[in-house]
Amino acid sequence: MTAPLIAEPLLVARGLSVTFATEQGPLRALDAVDLTIAAGETLAVVGESGSGKSVLSLALMGLLPPTATIEAEELRFAGRDLLHLSRHDRQALRGCEMAMIFQEPATALNPVRRIGDQIVEAIRLHEDIAPEIARKRAVEALAATGIPAPEERARAYPHQLSGGMRQRALIAMALIHRPRLLIADEPTTALDVTVQAQILDLIRDLARETGTATLFITHDMGVVAEMADRVTVLYAGRMVETAPAPALFAGPEHPYTLGLLGSMPQMNARGEPMLPIWGTVPDPRQMPPGCHFHPRCPFAGAQCRSDRPALREIRAGQASACHFAPLLETLGGAE
């Protein structure tokens, strides 16, 4: 009996690091991150501001500034080596097979060009079709995102639309070519709760219809619970935990993940106090030795202050970079 074929992941990153050149010297913003995404899968990357989430998304898209240096053991998309693609080939991928929804549509959209013209430009950048056909497709794309009166909205400028409509326009632009990978960088941060729920439903439904893999970047564990198949937790540029979403919520294996969950009111039982994470993410120029989280960790010991914990598998599919993992066994044994 022959073994079943296992499809290669759509995106593979091994040991992905990003360093910025600054006047004060090199600044390591991302440190040896590993991740894979399969076709049709949603991977959430979660962490506070300054954890390296947006740097990760820009590195994958090839949008980092010239001051950044990318290093990786492997960085492949659909079998292609992204580290050695020509600039022309990388541009051909971007916006077509790989697309991104940015955090703030007001800055991602050109304020002096009509919405429809911007989508038409995105279409014709990758397809040699007549302007009138591209415009028809732009209106259809806006309609698919649920924007009312899409023909009228296509003639509008960004400032004439609400925040939710601008974000829908960005989603229409990102999905116009049915990309194989969609990167959504905190796409609901500036929106109210009702519009946020609508945008999340839209991204999930459109990705499901097109079979698109999604890398969803967020600091909101509630969004992670709603959207993700798997989760990678970043802290100070390093991976501290990765797991299938149900396993992570059922039994987090890193104190930072535990703190992220404990900081969410809806994650706590009624009457149970919230468990905030004290302090802030450290300055990349002044990283603490050992585990970077130890100055904020309620369980830190001498080993945490001196030795960097390796990311190791705790159970099938779940890995943690904590000396004390598995946490329940360790904390239970300490009582």
N, C-alpha and C positions, 0 to 999 in steps of 0.2 A: 504494500500500500504506500503510495507516494505521499510525502508530507505536503500539506497545503501551502500554497504560495502566500507569503506575507508581503503586502504592498509596502514599498519604501515610503517613509514619511515625506510629506510634501516639502516641509522645511526642516532642516537639521542645522543646529548651531552647537558646536563643541568648543569649550574654552574661549568663548567670545569675550574680549576685553576691549575697552575704549579708553584712551588716554588723551587728554587735552593739553596742549602746550600753553602755558600761562606765564606771565611775567614773574610769578613766584616759583616757577618750576612745573614739572609734569603733574597733572591731576588725573588720577585714575577714577573714572566715573562708573565704570562697569568692570567687574573683575571675574573672569573665568566662568561665565554663565553658560549653562547647557540647556537646550530645550529642543523639543521636536513637536511638530504639529502635523496631524494626518488630515487628509482631504475630508471636508465636512465636519471637522472637529472644532470646538471652541476651547481655546486655552486662555485662561485669565492670568494676567501678571499683576500682582497686587503689592502695594506698599505705600508708605507715606511719601509726601513730596521730598525729593532729594534722594530717593532710593535707587534711581537709575532707570525707571520705567520708560520715560520718554526718550532717553538716550538710546535705550534698546530698540525702540520702534524706529527711530531715525537711522540707526545703524543698519537695521534690516532693509530699510527703504533706500539706503544710499544717499541720505540727505544731510549727513553731518557736515559741519563747516570744515574748511581746509586745516584748521588748527587741531583737528581730531585725527588720531591714529587708531586704526582697527587692527586687532590681532585675533586670530582664531586657529585652532587645530583644524576645524572644518566649518564651512558656512556654505550650505547648498540649498538651492530652491529648485524643485522639480528636476533634480539630477544635475543642475548647473552650478558650477563653482562661482559664487558671488564675489569671492575675493579677487578673482582674476578676470572677471568680465570686463570687456571694454566699456568705455563711457557710453558709447552709442548703444551697445546691447543692454546696458543697465537702464538707460532711458527708455528703451523699447519695452522692457519688463514693467517699469514703473508706470502706474496708471492704467495698465492693460491687464497683465497677469497678477500684479501686486498693486493693491490700492490702499489708500489710507484716508480715514475720517479724522480730521484734526479736532483738538479740544475746543477751540474758539472759532466758530464760523465767521465772526465779524472780521477777524484778521486773516483767515484762510481764503476768503473770497475777495476779489478785486472790487473795491468800493465804487469805481467809476465805470464799470462795465455791467451791462444787464446780465441777469442770471442765465437766461437762455443762451446768450452769446458765449458765456464761459463754459457751459456744458457742450455747446457745439464745437468750441475749440478743443475740448478734451476728446471729443469723438473723432474729429478730423486729424488730430495729432497721430492717431494710430490707424485710421481707416481712410482710404482714398474714395470718398463719396461726395456727392453734390451737396452744397450748403442747405438746400431746401429739404433734402432727405435727412440730413443731420439735425435740422431744426425740428422736424417731425418727431424724430427719436428723442430729442431733448424734452419735448413736451410730454411724450409718453413716459419717459423716465420720471419726470416730476409727478405725473399722475399716479405712477406706481407707488410713490412714497406717501400718497394720501393728501398731497397739497390740493386744496380746492381751487377751481378755476386755473388749471395749470398753464393755459395759453396766456392768461393775463399775468400770472406770476413770472413767466418766462421773459416778459417785457419789463419787469420791475428791476430796480437796482437793489442791492443788498440792504441798504438802510430802510427801504420801504417794506421789508418783511420782518415778521417777529423772529425772536431767537429760535423758536421751534421750527419755523418755516425755513430759516437759513440753514439749520442743521439738516433738514430734510433735503434741501437743495444739494448740500455737500454729499449726502448719502447717495442721491441720484447720480451725481458726478462720479462718485467712487465705484458704483456698481454698474455703470453704463456699459462696460465691456465684459461684464460677468467675470470678474477676476477670480483666480484660483485661491488667492489669499487676500483677506481684508484685515487691515490693522486699524482698530478703533481706539484712539488715544483719548480716554476720558471724554467721550462724546456727549455726555449729559450733564457735565459739571455745572454749567451756567444756567440750566433749565429748571423750571419749577417741577414739583413732584409729578403732577399729572402729565405734563409734556415729556418728562423723563421716561415714564412708563410707556408712553406711546412710541418714543424713539427706540427703546430697548426691544419692544415687540416688533417694530419695523425691521430692525437689524437682524433679529433672530429669524423672522419669517422670510425675509428676502434671502438670507444666507442659506436657509433650509431649501428654498425653491431652486437656488442656483448651485447647490452643493459646495458653496464656498467655505474654505477653512477660515476661522476667525481668531485673531489674536486680540483679546480685549484687555486693554490697560485701564486700571482703575485703582482708587484707594478705598472704594466702598464695598465692604463685604456683603452687603445686601444685594448689590448688583452681581457680585460673584455667584452668590447662591442662586440667583435667577438665570444667569447666562451660561455658566461654565460647565464643561465636561471635566476638565482638569485645571489645576491651579498651581502656579509657581509664585512663591513669596520672595520678594527682594527686600534686602535691608542694606543700606550703605553700599550699594553696587554689587552685593553678593547674594547668591541664592541661599536661603536659610531653610526652605521647605518646599517640597513639591509632592502633589498627591492628587488622586481623583477627587473631584469636589465633594461627593458624599462622605468619603473617608476623612477629608480635612475638617469638615464641619462636625463630624461625629467624634473625632479624636485628634485634635491638633497636636503636633509633636515638636513644636518649637515655642518657647516662651513669647516670642514676638507675634507669632500667629495667634497664640492664646490671648495676647493683649489686643490685637486687632478685633478679634471676635468679642472680647469682653467690653470693648469700647462702644459696641453697637447696642442701643437700647433694645431693639427687637430680638437680639440674640440671647438676652437674659430672661430668666423666669420672672414672673410677676413678683414684685417686692424685693427682688435681688438687686443689690447695689451694682452699678457699673464698675468696671475694672480698667480705668484708663492707663495708658502707657505714659509714665512720667518722663520728662525731658524731651529732647529733640534729636533728630538724626545728626550724627557728628559731621563736622566740617571735613570734606575729603582730604584737606591738607593736614589735618590733625587727627587722623584715625587712631582710636585706642588700640593697644596691642591685644593679642589673643582674639577672643570673640568680640567683634565690633559692637555687639549689643550689650555686653556685660555691664556698662555703667548704668543702664536702664533696667536691667533684669533683676527681678526679686529673688531669683534662685542662684545668682552668680556666686561661684566659689573661686578659690585660688587658681585652679586649673583654667577657668574661663578667662582670667586676667592675663594669663601667660601663653596659653596654647590655642591656636586657631583650630576650631573643630571642623573636621571634614564632613562633607555631605555624605551620609551613609544610609543605606536602606534599613528601615525599621520593620516594615512589613511589605508585602507585595505591592509595588506601585507607589509606595510612600517613603520618602527619604527626608531626613532632618539633619541640619548642621548644628547639633546641640550635644554637648558632652553628657547630658542627663537623659537624653531620649533612650527608651520610651518614657515619657513624662509621668504617666499614671503609675507605672511600676516604681519609678524613682521616688515620686512624691509620696506614694502610699507607703513605701518602705521607710520613709523618713519620719512617719507619724508614730 
